[in-house]
Amino acid sequence: MYLAEFALTGTAELSNELLIHASSETVAKNFAKAYAQHWGIDLFAFTPLSEQQVRQCRLWHQSVVLTSA
């Protein structure tokens, strides 16, 4: 799982966070970039998470599960 953090365009002011569960880092990062482009914000940080961080993040983050069709 990965944590993507987004900022308002051209600033370091965080605007959103998203917990992404994907089959690979590449898939997750591509989704995060597309999400940022769709909403007109910047991808500020992209971080792989430990199992402990995943448990904590599930309590207070939006999450997206990406599966292949």
C-alpha positions in Angstrom: 0.0 0.0 0.0 1.1 3.5 -0.7 0.3 7.0 0.7 -0.1 9.8 -1.9 -0.1 13.3 -0.6 -1.3 16.2 -2.8 -0.7 19.9 -2.6 -2.4 22.9 -4.1 -0.7 23.7 -7.4 2.5 25.7 -7.0 2.5 25.5 -3.2 3.5 23.2 -0.4 0.0 23.5 1.2 -1.4 20.0 1.5 -4.9 19.6 0.0 -5.6 15.8 0.1 -4.2 12.4 1.0 -5.0 9.1 -0.5 -4.2 5.5 0.6 -3.7 3.4 -2.5 -3.8 -0.4 -2.5 -2.4 -1.6 -5.9 -0.5 -4.6 -7.3 2.7 -2.5 -7.9 4.3 0.8 -7.1 4.1 1.8 -10.7 0.3 1.2 -10.9 -0.2 3.1 -7.7 2.0 6.1 -8.7 0.4 6.3 -12.1 -3.0 6.4 -10.4 -1.8 9.1 -8.0 -0.5 11.2 -11.0 -3.8 10.8 -12.9 -5.8 11.7 -9.7 -3.7 14.9 -9.3 -4.1 15.9 -12.9 -7.9 15.3 -12.8 -8.3 17.5 -9.7 -5.8 20.2 -10.8 -3.5 19.6 -7.8 0.2 18.5 -7.5 1.4 15.1 -6.3 3.5 16.3 -3.3 4.7 13.0 -1.9 4.4 9.3 -2.6 5.4 6.8 0.1 5.3 3.0 0.4 3.8 2.1 3.8 4.7 -0.5 6.4 2.0 -2.8 7.7 1.7 -0.8 10.9 1.3 2.4 9.0 -1.4 0.7 6.8 -3.4 -0.2 9.9 -3.1 3.4 11.2 -4.0 5.0 7.9 -7.1 2.9 7.4 -8.6 4.5 10.4 -8.4 8.1 9.0 -7.7 8.1 5.3 -9.7 7.6 2.1 -8.5 4.5 0.4 -8.6 3.3 -3.2 -8.2 -0.4 -4.2 -6.9 -0.9 -7.8 -7.5 -4.2 -9.4 -7.0 -5.5 -12.9 -10.1 -6.2 -14.9 
